Amino acid sequence: MAGDRTRFASEKRDIIKSCMLEIIKDQTFLRLLSENIAKEVDRVFKEKIAKLEECLTELKEDNKSLERLVVELEDRNEETVERCDALEQYSRRTSVRISGMDHYPNNEVETNVLRLFNEKLEVPIDTINIDRCHHVGKPVNGKQSVIVRFVSYKDRQLILQKRKLLKGSRVRVTEDLTATRYKLYQKAVTKLDIKSVWTSDGRIFARL
């Protein structure tokens, strides 16, 4: 019995092999097989392409949303920077910057500033009128700028109104601008002329 089963299995394999060889030789079968494989590959490929295009569309939409968000955040950041700059400038509304003064020891700065105000600008300013007075920046060729903060806005305006009396000297009295506004002021002066550029309460004006 075991021998018969083995022989039967061998004959079965031979028959299947023979049939397969005949099928492979059949050109019509091969053509149909090739066409069906090509159709299946094309179907799968199209499905993959469709999914990729769908993902690409979603990514494009997400990218547009992100771009809109970036623009919105940039606008908000710019508004925030402008507001902070405006607040900082407002905090300086009682201050002036004096440039071109000789460099003095810190304990002599206020004395020489008061001398400048009283003798050169002819404005009766005393220690009681000054909130703070200190150097700013580094000395250059023996000169160093000074920031003076007055107790009242009125005293600052008096000094600014009389600064024209310093014409012809190297000492200049200007508004104390924020770093951003000071850079803008410097650019305007460079492109135009110092006589054509001026400030008023932190705003920069130019005569073209």
C-alpha positions as CSV (number, residue, x, y, z in Angstrom):
1,M,0.0,0.0,0.0
2,A,2.8,2.4,0.9
3,G,4.5,1.7,-2.4
4,D,1.3,2.4,-4.4
5,R,0.8,5.7,-2.6
6,T,4.3,6.8,-3.4
7,R,4.0,5.7,-7.1
8,F,0.6,7.5,-7.3
9,A,2.1,10.7,-5.9
10,S,5.0,10.6,-8.3
11,E,2.7,10.1,-11.2
12,K,0.6,13.0,-10.0
13,R,3.6,15.3,-9.9
14,D,4.6,14.2,-13.4
15,I,1.2,14.9,-14.7
16,I,1.1,18.4,-13.1
17,K,4.6,19.1,-14.4
18,S,3.6,18.0,-17.9
19,C,0.5,20.2,-17.8
20,M,2.5,23.2,-16.6
21,L,5.0,22.8,-19.4
22,E,2.1,22.6,-21.9
23,I,0.5,25.7,-20.4
24,I,3.8,27.7,-20.5
25,K,4.2,26.8,-24.2
26,D,0.7,28.2,-24.9
27,Q,1.3,31.7,-26.3
28,T,-2.3,32.7,-25.8
29,F,-2.0,31.9,-22.1
30,L,1.2,33.7,-21.8
31,R,-0.3,36.8,-23.4
32,L,-3.3,36.8,-21.2
33,L,-1.1,36.2,-18.1
34,S,1.1,39.1,-19.1
35,E,-1.9,41.4,-19.8
36,N,-3.5,40.5,-16.4
37,I,-0.2,41.1,-14.6
38,A,0.2,44.4,-16.4
39,K,-3.4,45.4,-15.5
40,E,-2.9,44.5,-11.9
41,V,0.4,46.4,-11.7
42,D,-1.2,49.4,-13.3
43,R,-4.2,49.3,-10.9
44,V,-1.9,49.1,-7.9
45,F,0.3,51.8,-9.2
46,K,-2.7,54.1,-9.9
47,E,-4.0,53.5,-6.3
48,K,-0.6,54.3,-4.9
49,I,-0.3,57.5,-7.0
50,A,-3.8,58.5,-6.0
51,K,-3.0,58.1,-2.3
52,L,0.3,60.0,-2.8
53,E,-1.5,62.8,-4.6
54,E,-4.1,63.0,-1.8
55,C,-1.3,63.1,0.8
56,L,0.4,65.8,-1.2
57,T,-2.8,67.9,-1.4
58,E,-3.2,67.6,2.4
59,L,0.5,68.6,2.9
60,K,0.0,71.6,0.6
61,E,-3.0,72.7,2.6
62,D,-1.2,72.2,5.9
63,N,1.8,74.2,4.4
64,K,-0.6,77.1,3.4
65,S,-2.1,77.1,6.9
66,L,1.4,77.2,8.4
67,E,2.4,80.0,6.1
68,R,-0.7,82.0,7.1
69,L,0.2,81.3,10.8
70,V,3.8,82.5,10.2
71,V,2.6,85.7,8.6
72,E,0.1,86.3,11.4
73,L,2.8,85.7,14.1
74,E,5.2,88.0,12.2
75,D,2.6,90.7,12.1
76,R,1.9,90.3,15.8
77,N,5.6,90.2,16.6
78,E,6.1,93.4,14.6
79,E,3.2,95.1,16.4
80,T,4.6,93.9,19.8
81,V,8.1,95.3,19.0
82,E,6.6,98.6,17.9
83,R,4.5,98.8,21.1
84,C,7.5,98.0,23.2
85,D,9.6,100.5,21.4
86,A,6.8,103.1,21.8
87,L,6.6,102.4,25.6
88,E,10.4,102.6,25.9
89,Q,10.5,105.9,24.1
90,Y,7.7,107.2,26.3
91,S,9.8,106.3,29.3
92,R,12.5,108.5,27.9
93,R,10.3,111.5,27.3
94,T,12.0,113.5,30.2
95,S,15.5,112.6,29.1
96,V,18.1,114.2,26.8
97,R,21.4,112.9,25.4
98,I,24.4,115.2,25.4
99,S,27.2,114.2,23.0
100,G,30.6,115.7,22.5
101,M,31.2,116.5,26.2
102,D,34.6,116.0,27.7
103,H,34.9,112.8,29.7
104,Y,34.8,113.4,33.4
105,P,34.9,111.1,36.4
106,N,31.4,109.8,37.3
107,N,31.2,112.0,40.4
108,E,31.8,115.1,38.3
109,V,29.4,114.5,35.5
110,E,26.3,116.2,37.0
111,T,28.4,119.2,38.0
112,N,29.6,119.8,34.5
113,V,26.1,119.1,33.0
114,L,24.6,121.7,35.3
115,R,27.4,124.2,34.2
116,L,26.5,123.5,30.6
117,F,22.8,124.1,31.2
118,N,23.2,127.2,33.3
119,E,26.1,128.9,31.6
120,K,25.9,127.8,27.9
121,L,22.1,127.3,27.6
122,E,21.2,129.9,30.1
123,V,18.5,127.7,31.7
124,P,18.4,127.8,35.5
125,I,18.6,124.0,36.3
126,D,19.7,122.7,39.7
127,T,20.3,119.3,41.1
128,I,16.7,119.1,42.3
129,N,15.6,119.3,38.7
130,I,17.6,116.2,37.7
131,D,16.4,112.7,38.4
132,R,19.4,110.9,36.9
133,C,22.6,111.8,35.2
134,H,25.2,109.3,33.9
135,H,27.6,108.4,31.1
136,V,26.5,106.2,28.3
137,G,28.7,104.3,25.8
138,K,32.5,104.4,25.8
139,P,34.8,107.4,25.7
140,V,36.0,108.3,22.2
141,N,38.9,110.7,21.8
142,G,38.3,112.0,25.3
143,K,34.6,112.6,24.7
144,Q,31.7,110.6,26.2
145,S,27.9,111.0,25.8
146,V,25.8,111.7,28.9
147,I,22.1,110.9,29.6
148,V,20.2,113.3,31.7
149,R,16.7,112.5,33.0
150,F,14.8,115.5,34.4
151,V,12.2,115.4,37.0
152,S,9.7,117.2,34.8
153,Y,9.0,117.2,31.0
154,K,8.9,120.9,31.1
155,D,12.6,121.3,32.1
156,R,13.6,118.9,29.3
157,Q,11.7,121.0,26.8
158,L,13.4,124.2,28.0
159,I,16.8,122.6,27.4
160,L,15.9,121.4,23.9
161,Q,14.6,124.8,23.0
162,K,17.8,126.5,24.1
163,R,20.2,123.9,22.5
164,K,20.6,126.2,19.4
165,L,22.9,128.3,21.6
166,L,25.5,125.4,21.3
167,K,25.7,126.0,17.6
168,G,29.4,126.1,16.5
169,S,30.6,123.9,19.4
170,R,31.0,120.1,19.3
171,V,28.5,119.6,22.1
172,R,25.0,118.6,21.0
173,V,21.9,118.1,23.0
174,T,19.3,115.7,21.5
175,E,16.3,113.7,22.6
176,D,17.2,110.4,24.2
177,L,16.0,107.9,21.5
178,T,15.6,104.2,21.7
179,A,18.2,102.1,20.0
180,T,15.8,101.4,17.1
181,R,14.9,105.0,16.6
182,Y,18.5,106.2,17.0
183,K,19.7,103.9,14.3
184,L,16.9,105.2,12.0
185,Y,17.9,108.8,12.9
186,Q,21.6,108.1,12.1
187,K,20.7,106.6,8.7
188,A,18.6,109.6,7.9
189,V,21.4,112.0,8.9
190,T,23.9,110.0,6.8
191,K,21.7,110.0,3.7
192,L,20.5,113.6,4.0
193,D,22.0,116.2,6.3
194,I,22.0,116.8,10.0
195,K,20.2,120.1,9.4
196,S,17.5,118.3,7.5
197,V,16.7,115.7,10.1
198,W,15.2,116.4,13.5
199,T,13.1,114.7,16.2
200,S,10.1,115.7,18.3
201,D,8.9,113.5,21.2
202,G,10.6,110.5,19.7
203,R,9.3,111.0,16.2
204,I,11.8,111.5,13.4
205,F,11.3,114.1,10.7
206,A,13.2,114.8,7.6
207,R,13.2,117.7,5.1
208,L,13.6,116.3,1.6
